[in-house]
Structure formats: C-alpha cells, structure tokens
Amino acid sequence: MQPKSGVLFDWSFPRIAAPRLSAVAGLWIPTLAFALFMANLALHYPGVMNNDSVLQLRQATTGQYGDWHPPIMAWLWSWLLPFGEGPAPLLLLHLALYWAGFGLLAESLRRADHPVLAVAMVLAGAFPPFLYVNAQVVKDVGMAVAWLAATGALFFYRSQARPVPWPARIAITLLLFYGTMVRTNAIFGLGPLLLLAFAPASWMRSGRLMVSAVVVAVLALPASMVLNKVLFHPTPQHATQSLFLYDLMGIAVHTNDPSVLEPRATIAAADLRSCYSPYWWDSLSSWGRCADRVHRPNPDMQTLPEGLEAQWAKTIAAHPIAYAEHRLKHFNSALLFAVPLKHIRLTPEYRTGDPAHPPLEVVSERDVHMDLLRKNPFVWPVTWLTWSACLLVLLRREQAVPSVQLARVLAVSALGYSGAYLLIGVATDMRYHYWSLLAALVATIVAFPHLAAMRSRPRGLVTSAAIVAGVVAIGIAARLLDWRVFV
C-alpha cells in the first residue's frame, strides 16, 4: 500500500497481523480500554490527596487562589465540586483523559494494520508505576493526562493524513493549554508538542524539536505568569524563593561558608550539613527542620524580604563550581540514579537520633531492604531518559512518517521536561517525572516497528542497550554499596 502525502505509516517489514485480526482488535481495543479505566477507577476511588492537593481543594472551595501552585487546577476543581465533594470528580476526569489518550493511540496503530501493537499500547496504560501515580489527585497527573489525551488525538488524525476537525482542534488546544498551565515547569516540554500540533512533517527533526523546546520555554514562562494573573488573580506567594534559598544553602555547604546565607538565615558552619541534603526538600522552608534559622517577617509564610533573587544570582556568579556541584547532586537524586537505598533516610527531615527534631517518618530496616524492589530501574527517571536519548539517535535517519514524528516529539519533550529539573528542582519524587516516563514508553511502542527493522544492522540497538544497562548497573551498585558520593 502506497503512503498518501508521505504521512501514512511506511514500515518496511510485513504487517504483524491479518486484516481480520485488525477488525477483531477494532472491537477489543475500546472494550479493553474501558474495562481498564473502570478497574483503575475502582482501584483508586475516590483518589489520594497530598498536602498540595488539600490546599488546592481549599482554594477551589473558597474561590481564593494563591500562586504557590498554578491556580488553574483549583479553578477546574471548583467547577467539578457540584458533582461530588473531595477528590473523586477530578480523579474521574484524570482517568478518563488518561485512558482516552491510550485508546486513541491504540486505535491509530490498529488503523495502520498493527493490531498487536495497538493492544500493547492499551496494556501499557496498566503499567503498575503509572497506576500508582495516577491514583494521586495532583497537578503532575493533571499535566500528564491532558497532554497524553491531546497527543493521542493529534496522532489519530496525523497517522491517517486526515485534517483535524474544528471540535477536535478546540479540544486539543484546551488540553495542551491546561497541561501547560497546571504545572509551572511544563513549558520545558511544550515546544515539541506545539510542533506536532501545528508544524509540517519536515519540522519533526530532533534538532528542530530541541530548539523549539528552548524557544517555547523562554517565551512561555512570562506568558504563563501574565495569564495566571489575568485569569485567576492569585495572591502572590513567591514560590520561587524556595529555589533561591535552597541553592544558597547548597552553595554555603559546598563552600563551607554560611555567610552566603546572610541576611536571610543564620547558621553556624558546624550546622550546615545537618540542615542540608541534595536528596530532598529545602530544610530552610517554613515547614523544614531548620526553619527557625531563617529570618522571616511572617513565620507562617515562605515569603522573604525583597533582594533574595539578586543575592541568589550574585552568589552563583561568585561560586559557580559550588553551585554546579549542588545542582548536579540534586539532579542525581531527582533522577533516582546513583543513590543509596532509601536515600530519603539521609535527609534532615527523616534522620533519627535528635529528640528535638523527630523524623517525619521512621524508616525501618525492611523499608531499606525493600527499596530496590519498590523503586526498581523501571521507575527510575534516569533509565527512561537515557533510553529516550538513545531512541533519538536510533531514529535520526528514519523517514519522518507519523510514527517517527511522534516518537521524536515525545522523546524530546520528555528530555526537556525532566532535564529542566537540573536547574529548578527542589525535591525528589517519581511523580515529578510522570510525563517523561509516559512519553518515553509511548514513543517506544510507536517506534517499535522501526526498531525491529534495524535487526539487520543491530549495532545501534546493541549500543543503546549497553548504555541503558550501564546506567542501570551503576544505579544498582550505588544502592547495594550504600554509595554516598553525592551526599
């Protein structure tokens, strides 16, 4: 079958299944997707809330928004409250978008005569780490499911060389907009998705996608701030100050010079290490273990006097090596790469032995021993990001058919989104990389026929597998050896 306008699938090896199997899959895919949606809903109903979502629900109820968390989630939640109290309505919406996204992606593959891959795509939605995260009614999930549904719809039309009808265009635009506005750093993964939505196939090259990620992030940051103010009128809460203070603390530790924190905080040199860890949150935050060392005009707020941003920039310029060391250590933790087992136990908030500061949670020996099983290489962001980079290299010479376009877009989006945590991350949790893991897995499935076609020239595949295996081996060794080089 000849491709039309160069946009249909053009996989060079024989189709996996006969047309009859494809027709059968056409019945099973929506049934399977709906069954998994219902099972997912039953498993997690009414949804799990953390401190962030409790605060956002309170804002949704009162209609008074703050900007510590993007207010669009609380605004949306306020419209869903008539359908039920608590997290249930938003959980239902999240899961509906989640399974709609996987269903659309699967149907696109089926229509390209790849029913086995289509079924695999639906089943990928039941990947246990994904189900663990989507139980949580949090902004990370809101961003990921909105973008997943938009991506599924775009791929559905692109893979068939069909124009996108106006209702679908409006829905896709709203989903991309919501996903961008609900997570401040979503802008770092947005550029490739915009090219997928609006640019021709010739633009879907890795280099252009990377440039778009940077350009769109630079332009979208101020735009999103203005839109939040205009649309929601949130109370300023200066969330970025936590990043500035955390970086100043990291520089102070790596230079052994507590004076870089003055006049924001006063800490003796001997106490720096006890108030800092690259593995977790800023212990100088208003709820942190060392909050009493910070000079805040209002102890109930994170806000500090003006001038912190300028102090942060000047301190980085004066101590670039210490800053880089601090940020790389934290990025290592954020990616769950070369860390000890249950490395949260090494943070100030979880350390034991200080009666004045009891730990937030007691970490048992069993928790430590089970950590490698619970947080295995399949949930390490570093594993998926390394593979995403390899995938871009493997696909560099492939024709820009829709499957390759989508794989490249998702791989670059994943790398851009998670890569931004190198500069802006202040905490460690797998949910922060939920979109990146989703994007990497979907990219792998849609690119699978192209990867399979490389079996006649396996050097690239073998090299990629060796690189990923090497990363995983380092991560496992660091845990088993209790490696604390990056503490």
WOSULVEN-V993803 format. One record per helix or strand of 3 or more residues. SS is the DSSP state (h for helix, s for strand). FROM is the first residue (numbers start at 1). LEN is the number of residues. If there is no record, write none. Layout:
# WOSULVEN-V993803
SS	FROM	LEN
SS	FROM	LEN
This chain:
# WOSULVEN-V993803
h	19	26
h	51	12
h	71	13
h	88	24
h	115	10
h	128	7
h	139	20
h	166	16
h	184	15
h	201	3
h	206	27
h	240	16
h	258	4
h	269	3
h	273	3
h	291	3
h	308	11
h	320	15
h	343	4
h	365	5
h	371	4
h	377	3
h	381	14
h	402	18
h	421	4
h	430	28
h	459	22
